[in-house]
Amino acid sequence: RQLMVEQRTALANQLRSLLAEYGFTIPVGILRLQQQLPELIEDASNSLTFTLRRLLSSLWEDMQALNERITRLDSEIAALSSQQIAYRHLLTIPGVGFPYRITYVHRLSLGEIPQNRNHRRELKNGSRI
């Protein structure tokens, strides 16, 4: 999952740099890129060339495929983790992202994190694992 997220981020950065060469800037954030890129590709009145539009469309499709794979993996991980007592407890902590919780429990089970720590407070405060 992490590799796919990194690939999506790299793809987003590549899309932004291509657009910047033509004077278009999209604010930081995957969601903003996903909202604004299709509009830029479809807008026939802007200065994007036909070739660049095709390239952007292709890269956009790659990003959509990565999004689908990430979402599918998140669902699978959530289903598996809901079956484990240790994971299920962490799912109840508000404000802590799902992948972060899973990584925390995994590292705890490997002994990389001492058992006697206040795990709930650390997760809520977003301390590094």
C-alpha positions, -999 to 999 in steps of 0.1 A, spaced: 0 0 0 27 24 10 45 19 -24 13 27 -42 8 59 -22 43 69 -30 38 62 -67 6 82 -67 24 111 -50 53 109 -76 27 109 -104 9 139 -89 42 158 -87 49 149 -123 15 161 -134 20 194 -115 54 200 -131 41 194 -166 13 218 -160 36 244 -145 56 244 -177 24 258 -194 18 282 -166 -9 262 -147 -6 257 -110 -27 235 -89 -26 238 -51 -9 211 -30 -30 180 -23 -41 150 -42 -78 159 -39 -73 193 -55 -53 178 -83 -80 152 -89 -107 179 -89 -89 204 -112 -70 182 -136 -100 169 -156 -113 204 -160 -79 216 -174 -78 187 -198 -113 193 -210 -110 231 -214 -103 237 -251 -97 274 -246 -64 270 -226 -29 267 -240 -24 230 -236 -14 212 -267 -32 181 -281 -1 160 -273 1 173 -237 -36 167 -232 -32 131 -243 -2 126 -220 -21 142 -191 -51 120 -197 -30 89 -197 -13 99 -165 -47 108 -150 -59 73 -158 -28 59 -141 -36 79 -110 -72 67 -110 -60 31 -112 -37 37 -82 -65 53 -63 -87 23 -69 -59 -1 -58 -52 19 -27 -89 20 -18 -93 -17 -24 -63 -25 -2 -76 -2 26 -109 -21 25 -91 -55 27 -69 -43 56 -99 -29 74 -118 -62 70 -88 -82 82 -80 -59 111 -116 -59 124 -111 -96 130 -81 -90 154 -88 -79 189 -57 -57 191 -65 -40 159 -102 -36 167 -94 -17 199 -72 8 179 -101 14 154 -120 31 182 -95 59 187 -108 90 170 -85 113 150 -59 86 142 -55 74 106 -62 38 98 -28 29 82 -10 45 111 -29 24 136 -22 -8 118 15 0 115 16 8 152 0 -25 163 23 -44 139 54 -28 153 41 -34 188 37 -71 181 72 -73 167 85 -58 200 98 -26 183 77 -6 207 77 -13 245 45 -28 258 43 -5 289 39 28 270 7 48 269 -3 38 234 -36 56 232 -21 90 241 8 84 217 -15 76 188 -38 105 196 -9 129 197 5 115 165 39 105 178 62 88 154 63 51 153 
